[in-house]
Amino acid sequence: MGDNEQLYVKEAFDTNWVAPLGPNVDQFEKAIEDFVANGVYVAALSSGTAAIHLALKILGVGSGDEVLCQSFTFSASSNPILYLGATPVFIDSEKDTWNLSPVLLEEAIQNRMRLGKKPKAIIAVHLYGMPYKVNEITTIAAKYDIPVVEDSAEALGSSYHDIKCSSFGDIGILSFNGNKIITTSGGGALVTKNSEFKIKAVFLATQARDDAPHYQHSQIGYNYRMSNILAGIGRGQMEVLDDRVKARRANYQLYFDTLESIEGITFLKEPEGFFSNRWLSCILTPSYEIREQIRIFLLANNIESRPLWKPMHLQPIFQEYPHFSDGTSEDLFDRGLCLPSGSNLAIEDIHYIIALIKSVIS
């Protein structure tokens, strides 16, 4: 937490603005709009998952449709596809950014179109804060006239050629869950350059109440709006976002500087023009066995680490759905490890973690 979160929350209590909506919500949305820039509109919501759900609904996804989704990600990217009765089609990653493979994406689009199932949307993820290949993905999406939902849940503060993530897709989404670069304890946002999309998102997020003096509803809505209290936390967090990004990148740099020379340990580097907030610092080890030795040894010393995301096409709940894979994400899952990355980690903590890793490797 920064210095002003409690101030804004107290302001909500003092003015009795406790329920959803209120001045903090308006100011939080404006703070995000100013930070992301690039002409975006923002709707503050209850979660990043809610934002993806609304994004797909706004783009017309419904029962029987297909949505192309990055496989190497958290399940929140793909669960909303099923909320709408649609079918996820999972696409593997490329090795430069660990994100959506442009080659496999186009292969999947052509395959589904040959079967008479043109995808209704693409969900592309900036994984661990590293931007996906925006130019390539955007070009393919435009070629086949398929809208992009830009999952920036992990990428607030990241940029691609100096343009902030969440502003590239037809609709972007952010998450402010407790483990993200900034938090409102729970929360998210929908980001778009289309003002009508924002209006539609706010309408759906507030139970789709029609403009009438009584409660009237012509379509199904959701209780997805962020509360004024949580938005107060968000306002304070936005004021320290740059500091949080700086801290996360410093964590990564310290890990990199001290572990990169060890044979078999590699890192995900930033391609030219890519800027990652380094939400999580991750390493690739030589094998599954060594990854597990490191993870278990760290855990025995009361340090939590975690394997990289298990691909969605390997998850029991999603195994029946189509996927286009070349084995990249499976290899990353087998060998990859997320290291402690919190913004408040002390340098001596990181050196201690590094010493334990070195002891395992040696």
Buried (B, 14 or more C-beta within 10 A) or exposed (E): EBEBBEEBBEBBEEEEBEEBBBBBBBBBBEBBBEBBEEEBBBBBBBBBBBBBBBBBBBBEBEEEBBBBBBBBBBEBBBBBBBBBEBBBBBBBBBEBBBBBBBBBBBBBBEEBEEEEBBBBBBBBBBBBBBBBBBEBBBEBBEEBEBBBBBBBBBBBBBBBEEBBBBBBBBBBBBBBBEEBBBBBEBBBBBBBBBEEBBEBBBBBBBBBEEEEEEEEEEEEBBEBBBBBBBBBBBBBBBBBBEEBBBBBBBBBEBBBEBBEEBEEBBBBEBEEEBBBBBBBBBBBBBEBEBBBBBBEBBEEEEBEBEBBBBBBBBBEEBEEBBBBBBEBBBBBBBBBBBBBBEBEBEEEBBEBBBEBBBEBBE
